Amino acid sequence: MGKDGFYHHPQEDMFRKFGVPLPTASTHGTEDSIRNSLERLVPNKWTLEGNMLIGETVEGHRIAQTIPTDYICRGSDAAGLPLLEKIVL
């Protein structure tokens, strides 16, 4: 407990001891503005390993999803989505 009867974090006590103002948090925008400025990771290369459909982005990130085994991947379309073809026996 501090002298004022409240609990203060030890790091805050150091600021108070030396008379330095506590750090403040500043916002960089609203949640909506941040979400609107984000770029979607769109894979540009798709491969099929077993039943795992794996997409790679330009930045090198990998996105994986399982698909039914009766589909094969034939590449990707102009929008970057995988072209899947159903296998008919």
C-alpha positions in Angstrom: 0.0 0.0 0.0 1.1 3.5 -0.8 1.1 6.4 1.6 -2.3 7.4 0.1 -3.8 4.0 1.0 -3.9 2.7 -2.5 -1.9 0.0 -4.2 0.6 1.2 -6.8 2.6 -0.9 -9.2 6.3 -1.0 -8.3 7.2 0.6 -11.6 4.8 3.4 -10.9 6.5 3.9 -7.5 9.8 4.6 -9.3 8.1 7.3 -11.4 6.6 8.9 -8.2 9.9 8.7 -6.3 11.7 10.7 -8.9 8.8 13.0 -9.7 8.5 11.9 -13.3 5.1 11.8 -14.9 3.6 8.4 -15.6 3.6 7.3 -19.2 0.4 7.8 -21.1 -1.2 5.6 -23.8 -2.1 7.2 -27.0 -4.5 5.7 -29.5 -3.4 5.3 -33.1 -7.0 5.3 -34.4 -10.3 3.6 -33.8 -10.8 -0.1 -34.2 -12.8 0.4 -37.4 -10.2 2.7 -39.0 -7.4 0.2 -38.2 -9.4 -2.7 -39.6 -10.2 -0.8 -42.8 -6.5 0.0 -43.4 -5.4 -3.6 -43.1 -4.5 -5.5 -46.2 -6.0 -9.0 -46.6 -3.5 -11.8 -47.0 -4.4 -13.3 -50.4 -2.5 -16.5 -51.3 -1.2 -16.3 -54.9 0.1 -19.9 -55.1 -2.0 -23.0 -54.1 -0.7 -26.6 -53.6 -2.4 -29.7 -52.4 -0.6 -32.0 -50.0 -2.8 -35.0 -49.2 -6.1 -33.4 -48.2 -4.3 -30.2 -47.0 -4.9 -27.2 -49.3 -1.9 -24.8 -48.7 -1.8 -21.3 -50.0 1.3 -19.1 -50.0 1.2 -15.3 -50.0 3.7 -12.9 -51.5 5.0 -12.2 -48.0 5.7 -15.9 -47.5 2.9 -16.6 -45.1 1.2 -20.0 -45.4 -2.5 -20.6 -45.0 -3.7 -24.2 -44.7 -7.1 -25.8 -44.8 -8.3 -29.4 -45.0 -10.6 -30.3 -47.9 -12.5 -33.5 -48.8 -10.3 -36.1 -50.5 -12.5 -36.2 -53.6 -11.3 -32.8 -54.7 -8.0 -31.8 -56.4 -6.5 -28.3 -56.8 -6.0 -27.1 -60.4 -4.3 -23.7 -59.5 -5.8 -20.4 -58.7 -8.1 -17.9 -60.4 -7.6 -14.2 -61.0 -8.9 -13.3 -57.5 -6.3 -15.7 -55.9 -8.8 -18.3 -54.9 -8.0 -22.0 -55.5 -9.6 -23.8 -58.4 -10.9 -27.1 -57.1 -12.2 -29.9 -59.3 -14.3 -32.8 -58.0 -13.0 -36.3 -58.9 -15.7 -38.4 -60.4 -15.0 -42.1 -60.6 
